[in-house]
Amino acid sequence: MPAKIPPKQVIDMLASRRHRLRHFLWHAIRGAWNDPELTAETKALIRAKGWAPPNDRAPFDTNGKLILDNYSGEDFLYMHRQMISEVNDLLARIADPNYQRITPWASIPDVSDSGFPVPPAWEYLDPTMPPDQQQGMTARLQMLKGDQFLKGTMKTWEAFYTDRINLRRLSLGALGNMLEMTIHNNLHMRWAAEPVGYMPSPNLDDTRDIDPKWDDPSYDYLGDTYSSHVNPHFWYLHGWVDACIDRWQEANNLPSIQWTGTWAGKLEDGWDGKPAFLGLKKTFETTMQPMHGHGHDHGHGDADIKDMEEIVRALGSCKVIRNFYDVLRFK
């Protein structure tokens, strides 16, 4: 069955500046928190704006080594579970019979699955990257999109993360960090299609803000945290990741999960009045009518958006923002 596209109202809300910034910042802050280049002044700003991870929790140490025992992997799993729940609530309110809930991949699509064809690799020509890194990214795309990578590496990972014995040996936090940095990041790039353009990184000296033109729903590149959640494949992919939580719970014979890592950034009000990550309720209630331009809030008079934009500028000045291809972009 071919991939289904969420209703336009859902895509438009996820593509709004508010929700793009929330997803972008959550990944950027936790990925950079222990980076030696992140200044004390920027950390203080992030704390003041309510966006600091609790107990300085981050997936990497100061040497860039993955940490498996500090609950940051739980943060990763919990936050994306929250995203799925909020979008499902939004879908219930829209009540489109053709797309009632997020449906996960039961398993990673095989090369013969005509419903989820892998977009072809492309020559990576991001003008903000040095030529050698562009060439490296082109080579990586060719590898990730090849049949052998799926049959060898990716299917091996999938077998590991769905094996009951392995799941009993891993803490939930270790599972989350390992999933994110292996199969998750590579799934994003395997199903990424050539973007409509390359959004300049806020790390660049001549970039102060993310241009609002990147808020257009057509920018749904899976390789950028500012845009990946707008892409329909994101929800199939993260549905599969989310199912790993249930497999872990079942393998460990737990009636429920006692979460420790529940950091999801500065929260907004959800549908039931409880804190929510995306805070779709606010957008749903205020922007379902015809909206200015492409239907996106560009921060006019919105203190939360202005705060997030200030954090983006501060992170950019430290040159610590990463994406799914960070190994090649940053050496």
PyMOL commands that set and color helices and strands:
alter all, ss='L'
color gray80, all
select helices_A, chain A and resi 8-14+17-32+40-48+54-56+72-94+131-144+147-161+164-169+172-190+212-215+228-230+232-251+280-287+303-318+326-329
alter helices_A, ss='H'
color red, helices_A
select strands_A, chain A and resi 268-269+275-276
alter strands_A, ss='S'
color yellow, strands_A
deselect
rebuild
show_as cartoon
